[in-house]
């Protein structure tokens, strides 16, 4: 999106505000489908947790995507957005058997990642097709906090527990129709991912009636100028060749599935904030904005770096600023970052704000969550109203007891 378009949105709808570019989402979607164009049955399931606004889900539905969900609420959101149950994969972690049964009753594809629940579910519902999530013990992600394939991960059934898994399947006579893995986010080394894929192929040979193999996702996207990213085109070429060979060995056509979230929506998102105050201390110049980690927690939680530009003064002289929020804690978006000269009232734009930004927002400090806007066909559409104080208190129950004479 152009700077002037973002400034007009901030002027029209106020700040802070999230903005999403539908065209960028489409380009990323097409990039991935093109990379695997030689696979006869290829399916993308968008990871709802990355950005769950129903209008974003509808954008992806129109592109042909399915959904990857992690809670019964995300499943219901997908159904509300118009997806059929058959287009939704449910991959929870640590949830109750009752929730899994509730999702299964909706007709959604179940993906189970632990032996205890697998045995319980298979015993009660042997005729419901189930996918199993394997932990290949391969750490393909670049950050330990977002890598889920290592040996101590809470996710997935260890590849070393395969004999136990097969025993459960045999004893319950349940049908396994899919094999799944997810090694983590920010994958850079294609060869490491392909090594994990080989483990999944070997596992798949133990199940004779598979419909699909799901390789998860975790593709690295650029977060700053000249940043490195996953070479999706190279990866597509190499995995396609290996997948087609495995299909011949397996003896039937299978669906190759991925569940990207960040790859599809991260670069499509912009977070616009207004500078409340520029504060000079003995060693630092702070730019304090009308937001905080209650709206964008990734820098504080993961050490993530989001490119920040002063779009009110894009050609100004650069100075060093620490961009901080209004939360009553250490609340730093960026330390000593080169940004064009900032004055109070300027609009700062945070890039790569599409994935795990609004979806992780909170009401900490009793602050309201911001609005969301979708840039579609050259127009800005409000897709979520900014919260008000009434939203903060609407679910709180005020007790009458405090109006009575009491010894408290």
N, C-alpha and C positions, 0 to 999 in steps of 0.2 A: 504494500500500500504506500501511497505517497504521503509525504509529511503534511501537506496542506489538508489532505483528507482526514488525517488523524486529528489535526488541530481543530477542524470544523466539528468533528465528533465530540471532542472535549468541550468545545464551546456550546454545542447544542444540548448535550446530555450531562455535562458536568464531570467532575473527577472526584475520587479515582474511578476508573472505568476500564473494563476489559473489552477488547475489540478482537474479532476473529475474521479472517479473510477466507471466504469459502473457496475462492479460486486456488489459493495455495494448498488447501486440503485436497482439492481435486487433482492438482499436479502431483502431489506426493502419492496419492492413490494410484494414479496412472503410471507413475514411475515404477512402483512395486509390481503392478500387474504386467507391465511390459517386460520387466526383468525375468518373469516366470511365464512368458507367453507360450512357451513350448510344452508346458505341462497341461495335459488335457483337462484335468479337473483341479482348478486352483481356487482357493477360497480365502478371503480376508475376513477376519472377525475383529472389528475395532474394539480396543480395550476401553470400555466405558469409563473406568475409574480415572482415566487421564483427563477427561472433560465431558461432563455428563449432561449438559444442557440438551433438552429434547430436540431443539432445532439443529444442533450439531449432529445428533443421531439421524435426523431426517436427511441432512446433507449427505451423510455416508450411505444411508439406505438407497438414495437415488443413484448413487454410484455403483450399487450392487453389493455393498458390504453386508456382512452379518455382524453379530456382536459377541464380544467376550465379556462376561459378567462375573462378579465375585460375591454378589449378595442377592438375596431374593428381591430386595428393593430395586437393584439395577435391572433384574429380570423384568419386573413389573414396569419399570420406566421404558425398557425396550419394547415391551408389548404395547404400552400406551403410545409410543412413537410410531407404531404401525408395523413393527417386525413380527413375523410369524414365529411361533415357538421353534420351528425347525431351523430358523436362522440364528438362534441364540445358543451359545455355549456357556455353561455355568461352571466356573472353576473356583470354588471357595477354598478357604483354609481355616481350620479350627472351628467350623460351625457345627451345630447340632445335627444329629440324624433327622430330627423333625424338620429342620429347614430344608435339608436336601430332599426329603420326601415331598415337601410342599412344592418345591421347584419341579421335581419329577412329575407331579400331578398336573403341572401346567404344560407338559409335553416338551420341555426343554432338554437339550443334550446335557447329561450329567458328566462331570469330570471329577473323579475322587482321588485324593492324594495321600491317604493313609490306610494302612491295612485293617485297623479296627473297624472303621466306618465301612470300608469295602466289604468286609465279611458280614457286618450287620445288614447292610443294604442288600447285598446279594442273597442273603438268607431269606429276607422278607420279600424281595422284589426280583427274583431271578430272571424274569422276562423283560425287565427294563434295560435297554442297552446302556452300557457304561463305558466311558473313556477312563483310562488310568494315567495319572501324572507321575512320570519317572524323574527321579533326581539322578542325573548321570555323574554327579560329582565332578563337574567341569565348571570352573569359574570363568565364564566368558565376559562378564561385565567388567568395567573399568573402575568401579567404586565398590568397596566392600559393603557399604550400606545398601546398595541396590543390586548386588549380586545374590542370586537365590539358588545357584547350582552347586555351592560348596558343600563339603561333607557335613557341616554342622547346621545346615539350613533347616528351617522348620517346614519347608515346602517339599512336596513330592515323596514318593516311595523310593527308597534307596535301591539303586541297581543291584546292590548286593543282597537285597531281600527278594529278588526275583523268584527263587524256589518257593518261598512262603506265599508270594502273590499267586503263583501258578497253582499251588495247593488249594488256596481259597477259591479260585475260579473253578477248579475241578470239583471241589466238595459242594459248592453251591449251585453248580451248573449254570452260572450266570453268563451272559453274553458280553464280551469285551469287543466294542466296535471301533475303538480309537486308542491311539497311544500319543502321549503328549509330554513335552518338556518345556521348561523355560529357565534359561541359565542366568539371566540377569539383564540389566540395562547397560547402555553405552558400549556395545560390542564393537570392537575395532578389528580384532584379529579374525579374519574369515576362516583361517585354517583351524583355529581352536573351536569355532562353532561347528565346522564340518566334522571335526573329531567327535564332538558330542553327538552329531547327527548319526555317525556310524554306530554309536552305542544304541541309539534309538532304533536304527534299522535291525540290529542284532536282536533287540528285545522284541521287535514286531514279528520276527519269525516264529515266536512261540505262540502267536495268536492267529488262527486260521481264517477268521471271518471279519477282518478289519475293513472299515469303510474309509478311514482317514488316518493320516499321521499329522499331528500338529507340532510344529517346531518352535512355538512361542514367538518371541520377537526380541526387542531390546536393541534395535539398530541405533547407532550413535548419530546424532544430528549436530551441526555446528552451532556453538553458542557465542562465538566471538569471531572477529575478522581473522581469516586464514586458519580457522579451527579445522581439525581433522574430523572426518565422519566415516561411517561404514560405507564401503564401496558396494552398494546394493546391486549394481550391474554385474560386477565380477562375481559376487556371491550368488546371484541368480543363475548365472551361467554354470558355475561349478556344482551347485546343489541340484539344479535341473538335470544335469548329466547323471549324477549319482542316483537321483530319485527315479528317473526313467529306467535305469539299469535294475534298481531294486524292484520296480513294478514287474518287470519281466521275470525276475527270480521268484517273486511272490506269486505270480500267476493270475493276477487280476488288476484292474484299474483302481487306483486309490486316489483320494483327494489329498492334495498337499495344502495344508492350512497354516496360516500365520495369524497372530493376534497383536498387531502393532497399535500402539497408542501414541507415544511421543513422536514417532516417525511421521504420523499423519497430521498431528495438530500442533506440535510445539512451535514450529516456525510460522504458523498461521496466526499466532496470538501476539497481541500487543497490550501492555498495561500502561495506562496513562495516569500520571500523578501530577499534582500541582505543588510547586515549592512554597511552603509556608514561611520558611525563615532561612537565611544564610547566616551562619554563626561562625565567627573566627575565634579560635582559642590560641593558646601559645604555640601550638604546633600543627593544628589541623583546621581546615575550612570545612565545616559541615553544611550540607544542603539538606534541610529537614523537610520532608514531604507529607502530604495529607493521606498517608497510608502507613502500613507497618507489616510485620510478619504475620499479623492476623489476616492479611490479604494475600501475601506472597511469602511463603515460609521457606522456599527452597534454598535461598542463600544461607539462612541461619541453620536449617536442618541438615542440609547436605553439603554445604560449602559450595553450592552451585554458583556459577558466574553468569549473570545475565548482562548482555550489552545494554548500556544506558546512554541515551542521547538527549541533549537539550533541543527538542524540536522547535522551541520558540526562538532559538538563536543558533541555527545549525552551522553557520559559517563564522561564528565568533572565535576569538582567541581561546585556546585551550588552557585550562588551569587544572590543578589537582583538587578533587573534592572527595569527601567521604559522604555518601548518600545514606541518610538514616531516616527512620520512621518516627511516628508519634506514640509508639507503645512505651509504657513505663517499664522498660527493661532495655538491656543492650539490644539494639534493633537495627542492625547494619545490613544494608543492601550491597554496599560496595565501599572499599577502603582505598583512599588515595588513588582514585580513578581519574584519568584524563578526560575531561568533559568540557565542551565549549562554555564560556563564561556564563554563570548562572546568576539571575536576579530573582528576587521574590515575586511570585506570580507566574514564573515560567512553567511550561509543561515538559516534564521529563517522560521519555518513552522507554519502557523496559521491553526488550525483544525476547523472543522465545517464551512467550507467556501463555501459550496455548495448553500445555500439558502440565498437570499436577500443580496448578497455580490456583485458579478459582476453586477447583474441586477440593483443595485442602484448606480453604479459607475458614475462618472462625469468627466468633463474636468476642474474642478476648478483649479485655478492658471495656466490655460492653459497647464495643464499636460495631457499627452496622456493616454488612457486606455490600460490595459495590454492585453496580449495574453491569450488564453484559450487552454487547452490540454485535450483530453479525453483518459484515460487509458482503452483500450479495447483489450481483448484477449491477454494480456501480452505485448501490444505495446502502445507507446505514439503517438497519432494522433493530429496534430495541427487542431483545429476546429474554431479558430478565430485568425487572425493576430493581433499583437500589432499595435496600431495606430502610425502614424507618424505626424510630424508637418503639412504635407499637409492635413491630416484629420481635423486638428484644423481649417484651414482656407478655406476648400473647399466650404462651403456653405455661406461664407461671400462675400458680394458684395462690391468691392472697387470702390468708386465713383471717376469719373474723375474730378469733380468740384475742388478738392483740388490741381490739377495740374495747375489750372487757377489763374490768378492774382486776389486776393480777399482781402477784408478788414478783414477777420477773423483773 
